[in-house]
Amino acid sequence: MSVVKINAITVPKDKQERFEERFRGRAGAVESTPGFEWFELLRPLEGTDQYLVYTRWSSQEAYEAWQSSQDFDRAHDGGGDTLASAAPHSAHVWTYEVLEYAGPKANQEKQV
Ligand code: HEM
């Protein structure tokens, strides 16, 4: 089963625009990484002020390989820390395992 790694980041209001801009210009290397399955940047609208960087991987090993790779370092060069809050607890990585998933029926039929 796939593994979901979510990076939950608190970004101060005055840095949000810059934060989103950085993601618009992101490296785009993760898409070519072995074991990578999905990425989404989620902007908070209600109930929280944390941005979520949602990533899904074929295995824990695939995620770890990417995280310790030069691609990860390059993707975060000069961006990461300065854009998150100065508080050390501003970013947390959560790990989930995918138990079930579904998409709209129409899409599933198209894939067959
Ligand atoms: C303090 C921790 C982190 C911060 C503040 C942070 C912030 C950022 C920012 C601002 C970018 C846009 C590129 C740039 O300007 O650097 C980025 C890229 C990205 N981050 Fe992080 N990040 C952190 C750690 C992580 C972790 C642990 C994950 C794993 C879920 C992750 C997943 C990603 C992905 C998938 C991209 C896009 C890479 C690509 O396009 O190849 N980040 N991150």
Boltz pocket constraint, residues with backbone or C-beta under 6 A from the ligand:
constraints:
  - pocket:
      binder: B
      contacts: [[A, 5], [A, 6], [A, 7], [A, 9], [A, 19], [A, 22], [A, 23], [A, 25], [A, 26], [A, 27], [A, 28], [A, 29], [A, 30], [A, 31], [A, 39], [A, 53], [A, 54], [A, 55], [A, 71], [A, 74], [A, 75], [A, 76], [A, 77], [A, 78], [A, 79], [A, 80], [A, 81], [A, 83], [A, 84], [A, 91], [A, 93]]
      max_distance: 6.0
